Amino acid sequence: MVTQHYISSLMDKNQKRYASINHPTIAAVVHEMYRFTNEEDARACLEMLRQHFIPSKQQIPNASHPSLHLWIKGYAVSEDDKAQGGIGHFAVITYREMTGKWQLYATKLDTPIKLHPQRAQVKRDNPNWGHPVMRAIRKGKVYPTMEAAQAELNLLHEQFPRVSIPNPGKLYIMIYCADRLAKERMVKHVLKIELNQDAKYLIECKENIPKIKRSEGKSPKTPPPIAPGPEPVAPQGMFTAKVALRRARKGKKG
């Protein structure tokens, strides 16, 4: 019990947090350093970890042999994981009997990096909307001076010089938009410093859509008027036709 009290004293009792390989209790589990003389103490230590660290939603309910799923920062991170933004891994922690002792140990659970609760931002050639500056712009962050707002634009240009063109108070930049079609995700934007009604500076972000140019000094051509054709001959009525026919007959008789 003295061991349990000491371990508990290392924990932050005010708030749960994600487990980390740098925490002494987690390091002891991962390196299989815990040894208990009975199963009851091993279970108590497992329950203590459950109370102090944020557990995964995926748990295995087994009263006869309990276990604990945790995401552990810094645990079993490979170079490939780092390239994808991985900074930790999920693990299932339980205990086993080893030469008369009860030992806690962890087993890595391979889970796609995109499902991890914490990830590092992968370095890209283009900024996306998760970049700190872009998040601040979307939230409408205000800056006390023009220089403070300009510093944000300068930071974006320095981080992404290949896809940005700096101007005073303005930055033309290509932003990666994941919600677009695959071939349309690199979108031209213009970031412009504006002054709001409270005399504070903010950065407006708009898509840089080219305007359609119209030829100046030229009015659209109108088609020439159509020349009137000959007037149509009025159709001959039945009465007129009869009169003409009678006259023609009289002429023949005479």
Stockholm file with secondary structure:
# STOCKHOLM 1.0

chainA/1-254         MVTQHYISSLMDKNQKRYASINHPTIAAVVHEMYRFTNEEDARACLEMLRQHFIPSKQQIPNASHPSLHLWIKGYAVSEDDKAQGGIGHFAVITYREMTGKWQLYATKLDTPIKLHPQRAQVKRDNPNWGHPVMRAIRKGKVYPTMEAAQAELNLLHEQFPRVSIPNPGKLYIMIYCADRLAKERMVKHVLKIELNQDAKYLIECKENIPKIKRSEGKSPKTPPPIAPGPEPVAPQGMFTAKVALRRARKGKKG
#=GR chainA/1-254 SS CHHHHHHHHTSCSSCCBCEETTSHHHHHHHTTCCEESSHHHHHHHHHHHHHHBCBCSCCCCCTTSCCEEEEEETSSCCHHHHHTTBCEEEEEEEEEEETTEEEEEEEEECCCGGGSSCBCCCCCSSCBTTSHHHHHHHTTCEESSHHHHHHHHHHHHHHCGGGEEEETTEEEEEEECTTSCGGGCEEEEEEEEEECTTSCEEEEEEECCCCCCCCTTCCCCCCCCCCCCCCCCCCCCHHHHHHHHHHHHHHHHC
#=GC SS_cons         CHHHHHHHHTSCSSCCBCEETTSHHHHHHHTTCCEESSHHHHHHHHHHHHHHBCBCSCCCCCTTSCCEEEEEETSSCCHHHHHTTBCEEEEEEEEEEETTEEEEEEEEECCCGGGSSCBCCCCCSSCBTTSHHHHHHHTTCEESSHHHHHHHHHHHHHHCGGGEEEETTEEEEEEECTTSCGGGCEEEEEEEEEECTTSCEEEEEEECCCCCCCCTTCCCCCCCCCCCCCCCCCCCCHHHHHHHHHHHHHHHHC
//
